[in-house]
């Protein structure tokens, strides 16, 4: 992976996908279950807002602190939107970023962030009933990044992969790799 417009472009497309999925959310949907075990849509949105804030900090300050400022629980959709726009305005991929006690190339931070944002965008789309798939080109780019950004062992951060259908789309293969059951 190179620290160039490629990883930044993938992140920007992932944010666009997640923001599009979030457009369908109404306040009464926040209690809906998501594909993430034990999470409702409101909890997922707060997690995504925190992830966006941490990614912004990593990209702009070159480090991620122990925890971002908590997102506004009273309006988690707005928290996601504000933090997504702030991240879209961050101009560059850092050469290196510190996350906890580890230093990693900035493109890995950006790639991991793109994966997180896109898959949670898919989770949002499932919870709202829109069922919007991850766009094939975006999913293909993210699948190519997975060997570089998925930790081993996967637990507790990610569920075990599930087997996708033989004719699964790139988006279905991606969410299956991250332990979600594609609807297709």
C-alpha positions as CSV (number, residue, x, y, z in Angstrom):
1,X,0.0,0.0,0.0
2,X,1.3,3.5,-0.9
3,X,0.7,6.7,1.1
4,X,-0.9,8.5,-1.8
5,X,-4.2,9.6,-3.1
6,X,-5.2,5.9,-3.5
7,X,-5.7,5.1,0.2
8,X,-7.1,8.6,0.8
9,X,-9.5,8.1,-2.1
10,X,-10.7,4.8,-0.7
11,X,-11.3,6.5,2.6
12,X,-13.2,9.3,1.0
13,X,-15.4,6.8,-0.9
14,X,-16.0,4.8,2.3
15,X,-17.1,8.0,4.1
16,X,-19.5,8.8,1.2
17,X,-21.0,5.3,1.3
18,X,-21.5,5.6,5.1
19,X,-23.0,9.0,4.9
20,X,-25.4,7.9,2.2
21,X,-26.5,4.9,4.3
22,X,-27.1,7.3,7.3
23,X,-29.4,9.5,5.2
24,X,-32.3,7.1,5.8
25,X,-32.1,7.2,9.6
26,X,-35.0,8.6,11.6
27,X,-35.0,8.9,15.4
28,X,-37.3,5.9,15.9
29,X,-34.7,3.7,14.1
30,X,-32.0,4.2,16.8
31,X,-33.2,1.2,18.8
32,X,-33.0,-1.2,15.8
33,X,-30.7,-4.1,16.0
34,X,-27.6,-4.1,13.7
35,X,-25.5,-6.9,12.2
36,X,-23.1,-6.2,15.1
37,X,-24.0,-8.6,17.9
38,X,-25.6,-6.8,20.9
39,X,-25.5,-3.4,19.3
40,X,-28.4,-1.2,18.3
41,X,-28.2,1.5,15.6
42,X,-27.7,4.3,18.1
43,X,-24.7,2.5,19.7
44,X,-23.2,1.8,16.3
45,X,-23.5,5.4,15.2
46,X,-21.8,6.6,18.4
47,X,-19.0,4.0,17.8
48,X,-18.6,5.2,14.2
49,X,-18.5,8.9,15.3
50,X,-15.7,8.0,17.8
51,X,-13.9,6.0,15.1
52,X,-14.1,9.0,12.7
53,X,-12.8,11.3,15.4
54,X,-9.8,9.0,16.2
55,X,-9.0,8.7,12.5
56,X,-9.1,12.4,12.1
57,X,-6.7,12.8,15.1
58,X,-4.4,10.2,13.6
59,X,-4.4,11.9,10.2
60,X,-4.0,15.5,11.5
61,X,-1.9,15.1,14.6
62,X,0.0,11.9,13.7
63,X,-1.2,10.1,16.8
64,X,-4.4,8.7,18.3
65,X,-5.0,9.3,22.0
66,X,-6.5,6.7,24.3
67,X,-10.0,7.8,23.5
68,X,-11.7,10.6,21.6
69,X,-14.2,13.0,23.1
70,X,-17.5,11.1,23.3
71,X,-19.9,11.8,20.5
72,X,-23.2,13.5,21.2
73,X,-25.6,10.7,22.4
74,X,-28.6,13.0,21.9
75,X,-28.1,13.1,18.1
76,X,-25.7,10.4,16.9
77,X,-26.5,10.9,13.3
78,X,-25.4,14.5,13.5
79,X,-22.3,13.4,15.4
80,X,-21.4,11.0,12.5
81,X,-22.0,13.7,9.9
82,X,-20.0,16.4,11.6
83,X,-17.0,14.1,12.3
84,X,-17.2,12.7,8.7
85,X,-17.1,16.2,7.2
86,X,-14.2,17.1,9.5
87,X,-12.3,14.0,8.3
88,X,-13.0,14.7,4.7
89,X,-11.5,18.1,5.2
90,X,-8.3,16.7,6.6
91,X,-6.0,17.0,3.6
92,X,-3.2,14.5,3.8
93,X,-2.2,11.0,4.8
94,X,0.5,11.2,7.5
95,X,3.8,9.3,6.8
96,X,3.5,7.6,10.2
97,X,1.0,7.6,13.0
98,X,1.1,6.5,16.6
99,X,-1.8,4.4,17.8
100,X,-1.3,3.6,21.5
101,X,2.2,2.3,21.8
102,X,2.5,1.4,18.2
103,X,3.7,3.4,15.2
104,X,2.4,2.5,11.8
105,X,2.5,3.8,8.3
106,X,-0.1,6.4,7.7
107,X,-1.6,4.5,4.8
108,X,-2.3,1.6,7.1
109,X,-4.2,3.9,9.4
110,X,-6.1,5.3,6.5
111,X,-6.8,1.8,5.0
112,X,-8.0,0.5,8.4
113,X,-10.2,3.5,8.8
114,X,-11.7,3.1,5.3
115,X,-12.5,-0.6,6.1
116,X,-14.1,0.4,9.4
117,X,-16.2,3.2,7.9
118,X,-17.4,1.2,4.9
119,X,-18.4,-1.9,6.8
120,X,-20.2,0.1,9.5
121,X,-21.9,1.9,6.6
122,X,-23.1,-1.5,5.5
123,X,-24.3,-2.2,9.0
124,X,-26.3,1.0,9.0
125,X,-27.8,0.2,5.7
126,X,-29.0,-3.2,7.0
127,X,-30.4,-1.7,10.2
128,X,-32.4,0.9,8.4
129,X,-33.8,-1.7,6.0
130,X,-32.2,0.0,3.0
131,X,-30.0,-3.1,2.4
132,X,-27.6,-1.0,0.3
133,X,-24.5,-3.0,-0.7
134,X,-21.0,-1.7,-0.5
135,X,-20.2,-0.5,-4.1
136,X,-18.2,-3.2,-5.9
137,X,-15.1,-1.1,-6.7
138,X,-14.9,0.2,-3.1
139,X,-15.4,-3.4,-1.8
140,X,-12.7,-4.7,-4.2
141,X,-10.2,-2.0,-3.0
142,X,-11.0,-2.8,0.6
143,X,-10.6,-6.6,0.1
144,X,-7.2,-5.9,-1.3
145,X,-6.3,-4.0,1.9
146,X,-7.6,-6.6,4.3
147,X,-4.4,-8.7,4.5
148,X,-2.5,-5.6,5.6
149,X,-5.0,-4.2,8.1
150,X,-6.9,-7.1,9.7
151,X,-5.2,-8.1,12.9
152,X,-4.3,-11.7,13.9
153,X,-5.8,-12.9,16.0
154,X,-9.0,-11.3,15.0
155,X,-10.9,-11.5,18.3
156,X,-12.0,-9.5,20.1
157,X,-12.0,-6.8,17.4
158,X,-13.6,-8.8,14.6
159,X,-15.8,-11.8,14.5
160,X,-14.7,-15.0,12.6
161,X,-15.2,-14.9,8.9
162,X,-18.3,-16.6,7.5
163,X,-18.5,-18.4,4.2
164,X,-19.9,-16.2,1.4
165,X,-22.0,-17.7,-1.4
166,X,-20.0,-18.9,-4.4
167,X,-21.4,-16.1,-6.5
168,X,-21.0,-13.4,-3.9
169,X,-20.3,-9.9,-4.9
170,X,-17.2,-8.1,-3.7
171,X,-19.2,-6.4,-1.0
172,X,-20.7,-9.6,0.2
173,X,-17.3,-11.2,0.3
174,X,-16.0,-8.3,2.3
175,X,-18.7,-8.3,5.0
176,X,-18.5,-12.1,5.2
177,X,-14.7,-11.8,5.8
178,X,-15.6,-9.5,8.7
179,X,-18.0,-12.0,10.3
180,X,-21.3,-10.6,8.9
181,X,-23.8,-12.7,7.1
182,X,-24.5,-11.1,3.7
183,X,-28.1,-11.0,2.7
184,X,-27.5,-12.0,-0.9
